[in-house]
Amino acid sequence: MNELQLLGPRGHGEPCGTAVLKAVAEDFQVDEVLDIPLAGEGEHLWLWVEKRELNTEEAAKRIARAAGVSIRMISYAGLKDRQALTRQWFSVHLPGKADPDLSGAEDATLAILKQVRHTRKLQRGAHAANGFTLRLTQLKADREALDIRLAQIVAQGIPNYFGLQRFGFEGGNVAHARHFAESKTLPEKRNVRSRVLSAARSYLFNRVLAQRVAAATWNKALLGDLLAFTDSRSFFPAGEAECTDPRLAILDLHPTGPLWGAGDSSADGVAQALEQIVAEDERALVDWLAEAGMTHERRILRLPIGGLTWHYPEPDILQLEFVLPAGCFATVLVRELVDLLPAGQADNPCVF
């Protein structure tokens, strides 16, 4: 499956040029934002960890080995990119134990920057947001066009697609999900089960959003839509009054799309009809998600980009700084700006 099949059309038109992302780890920096006051005491040791070109799961295994505990005693809020420089929290459950010597976990790819005790473990999804610093290098684009595009994004947000990394190489996770859906089975391994269920829900959401982008309704409320605030998981129906709510214009309130599971969508009108078209076209996946015990949830269709700033450190480098809610993808913002090229191909004008 190609990018357009997995995501859908861009919200702001064709890209302004080409660039490279992640030529080095420092080009993609992520800082987890966790609004939890730590007690300074308790049986859980929280660690603020910097990782370079190391995925979250491998970091957790190394911390467990150094601490002399089972991997089940290690918790983290979310997965972070491997090919990046990231800073995130982990917690280690150490009931009745002193702080262990964790130096064995550290090397050029992992550094423990802070250790704090707390009364509870770190829960998945507990982080409020992620802060990003991205550098697009070998940039070949019109700077004026980029500045106009970035200003549009500040004012209007972007379609809140799930990024390509959710779907695996060439959409392999979606193909894997279809296999299990058609056989009405689930993978035995928990991590595989989680990956394919997530890929299926994300793909179906992207299909609904792609239709809204094509119809130029991704950034406005339709009668029957279910609306939500940026950082809220609750939603409410859109009647005539809600469709003109001023909070829509200032990017506080947004239409939502379905994350399919058990239970019916309470969307109505045009929004419900559009969702139903996708559901009928992908009936095997929709039914499989419900039978797997997933619950029906909603996700905002429009993503506001918090604190977006940009500058050009060099003529061929664009640096972006911004904050996204947890579960949203920085690469989806980049996609609205430029086409990304592999570092080895960037100097070849024949490669697109």
Steps between C-alpha positions, in 0.01 A plus 500: 500500500630847417491821706183635338313175570609498864455869577306689237520841332681789664295772661699796364582397145811371332834507687720806466814305412721219629722445803665234716390419855709296746831521319632482860317428824515865609281596202201341676480587870209412726440601862216333687275746687377343824289716731525279809650635826738236636488430873872443557424178688328167436576157357524614138820653365429737211777562248536787251689331219667635186519250212687530172412258218346260753137394516295515819458126545873431475570781748251342743677162470837657571367684804343176629829310462697773676245520782489120537121483457253344260401703195148498648628739767582765238235745381495787250235737368549451127723373223747741346677489163817298475673717241495812716630672811223460757447571868228313687402364842523139619405358839647199681298318767734443797288404802718494811817551295759776492582688181704264279818587315373559147832596343505165320209619284684812385719549197514731198138414415341533847552743787300527822463873564290493817369254762198574724294274727121496471206317658358364172630347181498685171185411304484458123361814338565709811702764315309810399696583186832479317724792415684478167805664346542392137761597245421455132835492322603509132192716454399579143192717523379857455542667840216746441263214413611311810442801724151547355424129550625506859289808577197318359572204724524723808159648415321188376674191641555184293312175437567277800605189308676210668853500360652239272704349784177367650452271198843340458701462181273547197195463723595154616319537833172566318549194279572299814180632661296404193635145522379461858171677430420266211580194710318651802797432726746703706879472529612304805783737590380807685735745328400375154131512594533858622688605186253360247189617687647850524596499132148396396328773706746760381456402135119522523521839672732625226253385236222706656729800538620467139140532380451809714821654363392427142166668572672795677303432821780371725531836672132589547205356687218328313151438634517169681873520569632410841717784630785491749752738651867451416601324821170333588376148434137597554284626214157644428274520192503796264168669435456829316626707794807281554596525132557873547667477842781762501732250666518316168661802337770534766594129483370410846213283375509246218294241312597141580525172315448141617749266662294190439414239759199358679197729509340720240612849405261770619590723205202604290417658166772550240777402741333170587432420134866553411618280788253232396640492146845419638356247748314311227803503271719362781241285677745218582739735680220688680339179628836352596585805713169475684537125559855557628358708784606843376263776608369768265688826561547832319803695378508861386518540121685832517830539684607843628879540514590645839765771519619451142809706422754467222823647367775424249839437673651451153355572154428129452377422855154564646470455877155451654400506867151405618294295746249226413251312718597144585421257220547753218772483235762763419560342160144589401589868545816458291292335226301823463824687427733288287555160348764312697791337320748244636827670587687311230257614231454863593764630261354309206249732325350204312370333816156604625 
